Amino acid sequence: MEGLKKFGLSTMGDVNPNTLVNLCHHLIDEVGQIIYYDLTIREAELTTKQVTNLRDYWNLNYWLNLTPNRRDKPLKRFRSLIEFHSENLKKQIQNLMEFSASQLVAKRCSREGFGVSFNPSNIGLNLTPEGLSNQTPQRRCLLTNIDISMQKSSSRLLSFMGLRYLNDHDPTLFQSLRLRYLKRTWIKESLEKQIFEMAHNIRDTYRHRKDRLNLVDECGQTNLFEKG
């Protein structure tokens, strides 16, 4: 229980979207520090030296016998092999943790007058005020589907201005977005810095998704002209 106090949690009455976000980020970070051997590593893709190194990485005593200052380089190599030559099961677990945390915070939004739905084709959360689901808002963010009428008319994505507005007028919804779009690197920074980074991440997420869709389209066009 002592460890939870640094997240502002002393009793159940302290549980709120903000403390949940901080705690979830911490748990995901803790999982990230675990050294594990991913059984989905594709050895056929590796060099002979990399396969030899795997025999060491598999051995628990190998890691225990390394001093902290000598553990960094092999650990980076090992994690790189997992990232590029496996299904990266730990990353999948972290993604599931993040998604489950988003749902948990989103339930709080529902209790406070917001309807929440998760669209598999949309990377972001779809959160809209209750009673407005059958209405067409003036403008919506192309990624999160949130009304951005408070932003300038040329806006297509939720921006710094919109995020600051949500923090002031709908902090519960803001915390859901914070959990989803604020990288753990920035969680201890000032609120202004966090909002800036969230807006930046929303832009990047939308651009990357658009690039992937364009790549799929290009691959599809190429396949149309391949000879059998």
C-alpha positions in Angstrom: 0.0 0.0 0.0 2.9 2.3 0.7 4.0 2.1 -3.0 0.6 3.4 -4.1 0.9 6.6 -2.1 3.2 8.2 -4.6 0.4 7.9 -7.1 -2.0 9.8 -4.7 -3.8 6.6 -3.7 -4.3 6.1 0.0 -7.9 5.0 0.1 -10.5 3.9 -2.4 -11.8 7.5 -2.3 -8.6 8.6 -4.1 -9.4 6.6 -7.2 -10.2 8.9 -10.1 -9.2 9.2 -13.8 -6.0 11.1 -13.0 -4.7 8.6 -10.4 -5.8 5.7 -12.6 -3.9 7.1 -15.6 -0.7 7.5 -13.5 -0.9 4.1 -12.0 -1.6 2.4 -15.4 1.4 4.1 -16.9 3.5 2.9 -14.0 2.3 -0.7 -14.4 3.0 -0.7 -18.1 6.5 0.7 -17.5 7.1 -2.1 -14.9 6.2 -4.8 -17.4 8.5 -3.1 -19.9 11.5 -3.7 -17.5 11.0 -7.4 -17.4 13.6 -9.5 -19.2 11.9 -12.4 -20.9 12.7 -14.9 -23.7 10.1 -14.7 -26.5 9.4 -18.2 -27.8 8.1 -16.7 -31.1 11.6 -15.5 -32.2 12.1 -16.6 -35.8 15.6 -18.0 -35.8 15.5 -18.5 -39.6 15.8 -14.8 -40.0 18.9 -14.4 -37.8 22.6 -14.6 -38.5 24.7 -17.4 -37.1 26.1 -15.1 -34.4 22.6 -13.9 -33.4 21.5 -17.5 -33.0 24.5 -18.3 -30.9 23.8 -15.2 -28.7 20.2 -16.5 -28.2 21.6 -19.5 -26.3 23.0 -17.0 -23.8 19.9 -14.9 -23.7 17.9 -18.0 -22.9 20.0 -18.8 -19.8 18.9 -17.0 -16.6 22.4 -17.3 -15.1 23.8 -15.4 -18.1 21.8 -12.3 -17.0 22.4 -12.8 -13.3 26.2 -13.0 -13.8 26.4 -9.8 -15.7 27.1 -6.6 -13.8 24.6 -3.8 -14.4 27.1 -1.8 -16.5 27.8 -4.8 -18.8 24.1 -5.8 -19.1 23.0 -2.8 -21.1 24.5 -3.7 -24.6 23.4 -7.4 -24.7 20.0 -6.4 -23.4 19.5 -3.8 -26.2 20.6 -6.4 -28.8 18.2 -9.0 -27.3 15.2 -6.6 -27.2 16.0 -5.6 -30.8 15.8 -9.2 -31.9 12.5 -9.6 -30.2 11.2 -6.3 -31.7 12.1 -7.2 -35.3 12.1 -11.0 -35.4 9.2 -12.2 -33.2 5.6 -11.6 -32.4 6.7 -9.5 -29.4 4.4 -11.0 -26.9 5.3 -8.6 -24.1 4.4 -5.7 -26.3 1.1 -7.3 -27.1 0.5 -7.6 -23.3 1.4 -4.0 -22.8 -1.0 -2.9 -25.6 -3.8 -5.0 -24.0 -3.1 -3.4 -20.6 -3.3 0.1 -22.2 -6.5 -0.8 -24.0 -8.0 -2.2 -20.8 -7.0 0.9 -18.9 -8.6 3.1 -21.6 -11.8 1.2 -21.1 -11.7 1.5 -17.4 -11.3 5.3 -17.6 -13.9 5.5 -20.3 -16.4 3.9 -18.0 -16.0 6.9 -15.7 -16.9 9.1 -18.7 -20.1 7.1 -19.2 -21.1 7.6 -15.6 -20.6 11.3 -16.0 -22.7 11.7 -19.1 -20.6 10.5 -22.0 -21.3 7.6 -24.3 -18.2 5.6 -25.2 -17.8 3.2 -28.1 -14.7 1.5 -29.5 -14.4 1.2 -33.2 -11.9 -1.4 -34.3 -11.2 0.5 -37.6 -10.4 3.6 -35.6 -7.2 3.8 -33.5 -8.7 6.3 -31.1 -11.6 6.3 -28.7 -15.0 7.5 -29.9 -16.4 9.6 -27.0 -19.4 11.8 -27.5 -21.8 13.6 -25.1 -24.9 11.6 -24.2 -27.9 12.8 -26.2 -25.9 14.0 -29.1 -25.4 10.6 -30.8 -28.2 11.3 -33.3 -27.0 14.8 -34.0 -24.3 15.8 -36.5 -21.7 18.0 -34.8 -20.4 20.9 -36.8 -16.9 19.3 -37.0 -15.2 16.2 -35.6 -11.6 15.1 -35.2 -10.7 12.7 -37.9 -8.9 10.4 -35.5 -10.9 10.5 -32.2 -14.3 11.5 -33.6 -14.6 14.2 -30.8 -16.3 17.5 -31.6 -13.7 20.1 -32.3 -16.1 23.1 -32.8 -14.1 25.0 -30.2 -11.1 25.1 -32.6 -10.4 27.2 -35.6 -12.5 26.4 -38.7 -9.6 24.8 -40.6 -8.9 22.2 -37.9 -9.2 18.6 -38.9 -7.7 17.0 -35.7 -8.0 17.6 -32.0 -5.3 20.2 -31.3 -3.7 22.0 -28.3 -6.6 24.4 -28.1 -9.2 21.7 -28.1 -7.3 19.6 -25.6 -7.0 22.6 -23.2 -10.7 23.3 -23.6 -11.5 19.6 -22.7 -9.2 19.8 -19.7 -11.1 22.9 -18.4 -14.6 21.8 -19.3 -14.5 18.0 -19.3 -11.6 16.7 -17.2 -12.8 13.1 -17.3 -12.8 13.0 -21.1 -9.5 14.7 -21.1 -8.0 12.0 -18.8 -9.2 9.3 -21.2 -7.4 11.0 -24.0 -4.4 11.6 -21.8 -4.1 7.9 -21.2 -4.4 7.1 -24.9 -2.2 9.8 -26.4 0.3 10.9 -23.8 3.6 8.9 -24.0 4.9 7.8 -20.6 8.0 9.9 -21.2 6.0 13.1 -20.6 3.8 12.1 -17.7 5.7 14.1 -15.1 6.0 17.2 -17.2 3.9 20.4 -16.8 0.2 20.3 -18.0 1.0 22.6 -20.9 3.8 20.3 -22.0 1.6 17.3 -21.7 -1.1 18.9 -23.8 1.4 19.9 -26.4 2.8 16.3 -26.6 -0.8 14.9 -26.8 -1.6 17.1 -29.7 1.6 16.1 -31.4 0.9 12.4 -30.9 -2.6 12.7 -32.2 -1.2 14.3 -35.4 1.5 11.6 -35.7 -1.0 8.8 -35.1 -3.4 10.0 -37.7 -0.6 10.5 -40.3 0.9 7.0 -39.6 -2.5 5.4 -40.0 -3.1 7.3 -43.3 0.3 6.3 -44.5 -0.5 2.6 -43.8 -3.8 2.8 -45.6 -2.0 4.4 -48.6 0.6 1.6 -48.5 -2.2 -1.0 -48.6 -3.8 0.7 -51.5 -0.5 0.8 -53.4 0.2 -2.9 -52.7 -3.3 -3.7 -53.9 -2.7 -1.7 -57.2 0.6 -3.5 -57.7 -1.0 -6.9 -57.2 -3.6 -6.1 -59.9 -0.9 -6.1 -62.5 1.2 -9.0 -61.3 1.3 -11.9 -63.8 0.3 -15.3 -62.6 
